[in-house]
Amino acid sequence: MTLDKPFAVSYIKRQKTVKLMDVEVINMENNPVAKHALQFCHTALSGALDAALAVQSQSRRTVEILIEQSPVIPHEGKRAISDWFDACSQHTVAMKSVIDEGFRPFHLYYEE
């Protein structure tokens, strides 16, 4: 693929005019965009995990209703499924606490 000359010249001109970011732009204390981006990421992850917990609890109730109505599944199977749902919800809550702990330094930095 060859580039036509006017495109190549305009590309080179743009590359010469692009400056590196100043130190002030990189400093997160003065950069509200970085603060809002981190807040957005934390809110998005927390919301996704809250939605996952809601889906897990709803599916647990649905499965429990279906299991109670089924005479084929023994008591041990019902207990295994209940334990599995407990483990899934505990791991989701643990994941949420890990995310909160991971974002804590940023919140402390911006509160100062």
PyMOL commands that set and color helices and strands:
alter all, ss='L'
color gray80, all
select helices_A, chain A and resi 5-17+23-26+32-69+75-111
alter helices_A, ss='H'
color red, helices_A
deselect
rebuild
show_as cartoon
